């Protein structure tokens, strides 16, 4: 059978986690479709399709002590996880000076239906973004192949070139979606 590498799974896995899905069969061709650049279409699909509870034990990962990772190239860039009764996410995004900074914080309830509702409203609509100056390098590296001006916020010189923001702090929210 051999090995297969599938890329761009973060939007799908993010929606699965928010909806409490831990067992699914998904057929893709090397890359999960980017759709509109967010998880909103996936949430709409899951809402329409429904979720079937299975009579099987769930395997869960629990954070039982603080864990932190610092980028070896820039130790000021960190990610930290701490024990908590529910999933609380916060992201502070430092952008080039023309854009300023964005941050967003959300608590996802432990109740699956409420968690899915909050996720669908607060994170799912946030779209993928990138900078015009980086676009050619990304595509040359084989990334962003499904990206186009309809599913990607293209940023340059402090503004969005191809559309407008859907949400306040959309860029920080999208980083939480990816997380």
Buried (B, 14 or more C-beta within 10 A) or exposed (E): EEEEEEEBEBBBBBBBBBBBBEEEEEEEEEBBBBBBBBBBBBBBEBEEEEBEEEEEEEEEEEEEEEEEEEEEEEEEEEEEEEEEEEBEBEBEBEBEEEBEEBEBEBBBBEEBEEBBBBBBEBBBBBBBBBBEEEBEEBEEEEBBEBBEEEBBBBBBEEEBEBBEBBBEBBBBBBBBBBE
